[in-house]
Amino acid sequence: MGRESFKALYAWSAVLAAGLTPAYGQSAAATPTEGSTKVVMLGTGNPGIDPDRSGPATAIVANDVAYLVDMGPGVVRRAKAAMTGSGLTALDPTKLRVVFVTHLHSDHTVGYPDLIFTPWTVGRRVPLEVYGPKGIKAMTEHVLEAYRVDIQTRTNPHGNQREFPEGHNVNAYEVAPGVIYKDANVRVTAFATKHAMESYGYRFETRDRSIVISGDTNPTQATIDACKGCDALIHEAHTPVWLAARPQTFREFAAMYHTSTPQLADLAREAKPKLLILYHYNGMSQEEVFEDMRGRYAGHFVVARDLDVY
């Protein structure tokens, strides 16, 4: 079967905003309505360098406010692209101000300086609020120190940002399992996951949806408990075929700290999400990942691509 025929057979377009490329999935679902909570896949990639897939970053948009999860490379430009392509004004980079970090691996955090400084450079006037595991405060302090000369130059008596210096400030909070954030739009609960360092997944509850995102993790009961019939579960996955071709050291690492598609299928059958969204998947094509998962899981799922909206 040719690539275009495969796309025609498996494209799952109804969940996307107008003009975006379809994801791979099983069946149509209603397009998110105006004003409803939306999941925007800003980056679905992994450490591999793929120009079509930016580093891990997801936006939960509720009541025209964006809440980010992770800040992989390309996060700010992907937010701008999503704003332009889908009309979600909440993703205007100057409005990005609340972020939840699953863990401190570089592929999930390399976009941190970009998220601090680029929106400030183009007009953000309020501090960034960042929630994450132990170490996020030290990372924040070191990033700000690394750009000290830039900050001083932009805020001195001749600097072009001297009238809104607070836009580069960051309030960083180190979290523990439990409710970590609540405002008029959303309640966010952190749950511990199993990765190579302290790591968390997050459950978002808005007025109309419950959304769980795993970050990098081995399968955990905590993820199942956080979902339990949630509207959307966003979870990483690697296929056995891809893993088999990796070096032994990575196969051993993945067995402890990542999730294979067979494991994800088992987890999803217990968690029972209304929609399972695969992201941060391996370097195989979306078609191959879809075909692998389709043989293992009968529920509704999609293999996400950058800028998909659910």
Helices and strands as residue ranges (DSSP letters): H 3-10, E 11-12, E 23-25, E 38-43, E 57-62, E 65-69, H 75-86, G 89-91, G 93-95, E 98-100, H 106-109, H 112-121, E 128-132, H 136-146, H 148-155, G 165-168, E 170-174, E 178-182, E 187-192, E 200-205, E 210-213, H 221-227, E 232-236, H 240-244, H 248-257, H 261-271, E 275-279, H 286-294, E 301-303
